[in-house]
Each structure stands twice: as structure tokens, then as C-alpha cells.
Amino acid sequence: MAIVVNLDVMMSRRKMSLSELSERVDITPANLSILKTGKAKAVRFSTLERICQVLDCQPGDVLEYRSDEAKWQLDEAVLQVED
């Protein structure tokens, strides 16, 4: 099971930098970066709510569930493109 964080996609759509989002959400850039790169083990609902308010989106726009098989297929596709 994999939860994929699409924060970079939403930030790009809103033309918002990491530093601007971190300031507006009131979270450190380091913690936001951990979330953005998918390294976070958890996210507080209050943080997710503020992110959604600032980015004018739904939680499902930021977080996505992918089965292990779907993640494996995506990883394989990325590797093929990189070769």
C-alpha cells in the first residue's frame, strides 16, 4: 500500500513556492518538504486542512492511494523513461 503525496502538482498549478506555502500554512519549510517528498509518516488533519484552504483544493487532490502493484508499474515506467 502506498499513499502518494501530490503536493508538488498542486503547488505548480497554483504557481506557489514551497516557502510561500509554508508561510501561509504556518509550517516550517523543512516539515513541508518532508511531506512534499512523501517521507512523512503522518499528517495532522489540521495541517491538511490548512494546506487545502491555501491551495483551494480537496484532500484527495493532495493525497492519493495507490496499490503496491500500481506503484510498481509506475516505478517501472519511470525507469524505462530514464533509460
Backbone as CSV, one residue per row, in Angstrom:
resi,resn,N_x,N_y,N_z,CA_x,CA_y,CA_z,C_x,C_y,C_z
1,MET,0.847,-1.178,0.000,0.000,0.000,0.000,0.889,1.237,0.000
2,ALA,0.482,2.233,-0.767,1.275,3.460,-0.847,0.352,4.671,-0.914
3,ILE,0.652,5.629,-0.092,-0.025,6.918,-0.167,0.931,7.856,-0.892
4,VAL,0.473,8.411,-1.987,1.290,9.306,-2.799,0.882,10.741,-2.489
5,VAL,1.859,11.585,-2.259,1.609,12.996,-1.967,1.814,13.785,-3.256
6,ASN,0.754,14.436,-3.713,0.792,15.224,-4.949,0.882,16.721,-4.658
7,LEU,1.544,17.057,-3.592,1.640,18.459,-3.182,2.359,19.295,-4.229
8,ASP,3.402,18.739,-4.832,4.141,19.491,-5.847,3.272,19.812,-7.058
9,VAL,2.364,18.899,-7.401,1.448,19.129,-8.527,0.517,20.296,-8.211
10,MET,-0.059,20.273,-7.017,-0.990,21.341,-6.632,-0.265,22.680,-6.489
11,MET,0.939,22.658,-5.952,1.707,23.900,-5.828,2.016,24.471,-7.206
12,SER,2.348,23.615,-8.136,2.636,24.060,-9.502,1.393,24.659,-10.154
13,ARG,0.258,24.009,-9.964,-0.996,24.524,-10.536,-1.348,25.895,-9.979
14,ARG,-0.997,26.123,-8.721,-1.309,27.401,-8.071,-0.146,28.386,-8.171
15,LYS,0.928,27.945,-8.856,2.126,28.786,-9.009,2.622,29.291,-7.650
16,MET,2.757,28.342,-6.711,3.141,28.693,-5.355,4.435,27.969,-4.983
17,SER,5.346,28.696,-4.402,6.623,28.110,-3.984,6.464,27.409,-2.636
18,LEU,7.441,26.583,-2.321,7.453,25.888,-1.040,7.498,26.891,0.106
19,SER,8.315,27.920,-0.036,8.436,28.910,1.041,7.137,29.688,1.235
20,GLU,6.465,30.035,0.136,5.194,30.758,0.262,4.137,29.882,0.917
21,LEU,4.045,28.625,0.479,3.051,27.724,1.065,3.345,27.482,2.538
22,SER,4.605,27.277,2.876,4.946,27.018,4.278,4.588,28.208,5.157
23,GLU,4.815,29.408,4.646,4.472,30.611,5.407,2.959,30.733,5.592
24,ARG,2.210,30.502,4.520,0.753,30.665,4.579,0.068,29.562,5.383
25,VAL,0.688,28.368,5.416,0.125,27.249,6.172,0.623,27.267,7.612
26,ASP,1.688,28.030,7.861,2.321,28.125,9.175,2.948,26.788,9.577
27,ILE,3.784,26.281,8.683,4.550,25.061,8.914,5.968,25.350,8.417
28,THR,6.954,24.765,9.048,8.329,25.049,8.622,8.566,24.517,7.212
29,PRO,9.424,25.193,6.454,9.753,24.683,5.117,10.312,23.258,5.164
30,ALA,11.083,22.944,6.206,11.649,21.594,6.332,10.547,20.549,6.494
31,ASN,9.567,20.829,7.346,8.464,19.881,7.544,7.592,19.773,6.302
32,LEU,7.377,20.880,5.622,6.589,20.841,4.393,7.328,20.050,3.316
33,SER,8.636,20.191,3.270,9.445,19.441,2.313,9.366,17.940,2.582
34,ILE,9.389,17.555,3.848,9.252,16.140,4.216,7.911,15.607,3.739
35,LEU,6.868,16.384,3.909,5.544,15.978,3.435,5.519,15.916,1.915
36,LYS,6.068,16.918,1.275,6.057,17.019,-0.193,6.781,15.859,-0.860
37,THR,7.873,15.405,-0.256,8.652,14.316,-0.844,8.125,12.937,-0.471
38,GLY,7.054,12.895,0.313,6.460,11.610,0.675,7.182,10.890,1.793
39,LYS,8.049,11.583,2.507,8.813,10.959,3.587,8.097,11.028,4.932
40,ALA,7.019,11.780,5.012,6.275,11.905,6.264,5.522,10.610,6.545
41,LYS,5.489,10.226,7.803,4.754,9.028,8.216,3.310,9.349,8.578
42,ALA,3.031,10.615,8.814,1.681,11.034,9.195,1.513,12.512,8.866
43,VAL,0.263,12.921,8.782,-0.047,14.340,8.605,-1.267,14.648,9.469
44,ARG,-1.201,15.724,10.197,-2.338,16.121,11.040,-3.456,16.648,10.159
45,PHE,-4.675,16.346,10.558,-5.824,16.857,9.813,-5.812,18.380,9.787
46,SER,-5.375,19.006,10.860,-5.347,20.473,10.891,-4.358,21.015,9.853
47,THR,-3.239,20.333,9.672,-2.265,20.744,8.652,-2.830,20.519,7.263
48,LEU,-3.434,19.360,7.049,-4.043,19.053,5.757,-5.152,20.053,5.439
49,GLU,-5.923,20.417,6.443,-6.996,21.399,6.247,-6.429,22.749,5.811
50,ARG,-5.361,23.207,6.466,-4.757,24.493,6.101,-4.160,24.440,4.696
51,ILE,-3.525,23.325,4.350,-2.970,23.170,3.001,-4.088,23.272,1.973
52,CYS,-5.196,22.586,2.235,-6.329,22.619,1.303,-6.947,24.011,1.209
53,GLN,-7.018,24.726,2.326,-7.546,26.090,2.301,-6.667,26.993,1.445
54,VAL,-5.362,26.921,1.658,-4.427,27.789,0.938,-4.386,27.444,-0.546
55,LEU,-4.388,26.148,-0.866,-4.306,25.727,-2.266,-5.678,25.639,-2.937
56,ASP,-6.737,25.904,-2.167,-8.109,25.836,-2.681,-8.346,24.492,-3.382
57,CYS,-8.165,23.415,-2.608,-8.313,22.077,-3.170,-8.932,21.142,-2.137
58,GLN,-9.126,19.920,-2.520,-9.656,18.879,-1.654,-8.505,17.985,-1.180
59,PRO,-8.670,17.291,-0.044,-7.616,16.382,0.421,-7.211,15.351,-0.637
60,GLY,-8.159,14.892,-1.424,-7.865,13.927,-2.477,-7.021,14.496,-3.605
61,ASP,-6.946,15.812,-3.691,-6.063,16.439,-4.681,-4.606,16.389,-4.220
62,VAL,-4.416,16.305,-2.915,-3.081,16.318,-2.327,-2.586,14.903,-2.035
63,LEU,-3.491,14.039,-1.571,-3.140,12.669,-1.206,-3.851,11.686,-2.118
64,GLU,-3.142,10.629,-2.492,-3.703,9.625,-3.393,-3.252,8.245,-2.929
65,TYR,-4.164,7.281,-2.950,-3.816,5.906,-2.610,-3.488,5.144,-3.880
66,ARG,-2.374,4.434,-3.859,-2.019,3.539,-4.969,-1.672,2.184,-4.384
67,SER,-2.204,1.144,-4.978,-1.852,-0.199,-4.532,-0.380,-0.443,-4.832
68,ASP,0.199,-1.446,-4.197,1.602,-1.767,-4.451,1.832,-2.092,-5.916
69,GLU,0.886,-2.773,-6.551,1.017,-3.129,-7.961,1.053,-1.867,-8.830
70,ALA,0.171,-0.917,-8.563,0.146,0.327,-9.340,1.433,1.110,-9.124
71,LYS,1.927,1.133,-7.882,3.183,1.829,-7.593,4.331,1.150,-8.327
72,TRP,4.368,-0.179,-8.335,5.418,-0.917,-9.028,5.385,-0.601,-10.524
73,GLN,4.192,-0.582,-11.113,4.067,-0.287,-12.542,4.553,1.128,-12.848
74,LEU,4.215,2.074,-11.998,4.659,3.453,-12.187,6.176,3.549,-12.069
75,ASP,6.752,2.889,-11.064,8.207,2.895,-10.899,8.899,2.299,-12.121
76,GLU,8.358,1.217,-12.657,8.925,0.586,-13.850,8.854,1.533,-15.050
77,ALA,7.735,2.230,-15.202,7.573,3.168,-16.316,8.581,4.308,-16.211
78,VAL,8.800,4.805,-15.011,9.763,5.887,-14.798,11.167,5.405,-15.132
79,LEU,11.510,4.205,-14.702,12.834,3.661,-15.003,13.046,3.511,-16.501
80,GLN,12.021,3.088,-17.221,12.133,2.929,-18.667,12.340,4.274,-19.354
81,VAL,11.671,5.295,-18.883,11.814,6.635,-19.457,13.217,7.171,-19.189
82,GLU,13.743,6.901,-17.993,15.067,7.400,-17.625,16.175,6.723,-18.416
83,ASP,15.959,5.473,-18.848,16.988,4.739,-19.612,17.067,5.247,-20.979
